[in-house]
Amino acid sequence: MNSCEDTVRAYILGTHGSLPNINYEEVGNLLSDDFAFSNEEQHHDKHALLVYVFPGWSSIVEGRSEARIHTLCSDSSNSVVLAHWETDYDCRDGAIWYGTDVDISKKIVRKFQVFASFTIASDGKIKKIVQRSDTVVKLLGIEKEVQAYRNNHSAK
C-alpha cells in the first residue's frame, strides 16, 4: 500500500463505508479545492458532493453502510489509483428516492458495485474521480417508478 492508495481507501471507507454518519470535514480534507467528480451523466464539484450529494444519500440510510474494497491499484507515478468496491446499506422507513416521490422504505441494497479512477494531485489530495457503478434504481427494483415520475414531471 502507498499513501495514494491510503487516501483512496480513506475516501471509500469515509463515504460509502460510513453512511449515514460521514465526517464531512475529514472527507473534505482528502479532496483538492478544484476537485471534480463524475459518474455517467452526473458531474459535481467538491462543494456539491459534500453539501448536497452525500447528505442526500445519507438521509435514506438506516443503520450503517458497509463497504468492501476489492482492489486498489496505483500507477508507477502514484498519480492514478484504480479502485473496485461494493457497498451495502438498508433504506430507512419513510425514505424517498432522490428528487422523486418514489418510496424506498426498508429497501435493501447489497453488493452495489463501484469502479473508479482517482487522480491524485501532487499534494496527495484527490483531484478527480471518474466513477461507474451499478444502477441503484435497478437494484432497488424501482426503475419503472422512477422513470415514470421523471417522465410525468419533465413534461410540465
HELIX and SHEET records of a PDB file:
HELIX    1   1 SER A    3  GLY A   14  1                                  12    
HELIX    2   2 TYR A   24  LEU A   30  1                                   7    
HELIX    3   3 LYS A   46  ALA A   48  1                                   3    
HELIX    4   4 LEU A   49  VAL A   53  3                                   5    
HELIX    5   5 PHE A   54  SER A   58  1                                   5    
HELIX    6   6 VAL A  136  LEU A  140  1                                   5    
HELIX    7   7 GLU A  143  SER A  154  1                                  12    
SHEET    1   A 6 GLN A  42  ASP A  45  0                                        
SHEET    2   A 6 LEU A  31  ASN A  39 -1                                        
SHEET    3   A 6 ILE A 126  SER A 133  1                                        
SHEET    4   A 6 ILE A 108  ILE A 120 -1                                        
SHEET    5   A 6 VAL A  80  CYS A  91 -1                                        
SHEET    6   A 6 VAL A  61  SER A  74 -1                                        
END                                                                             
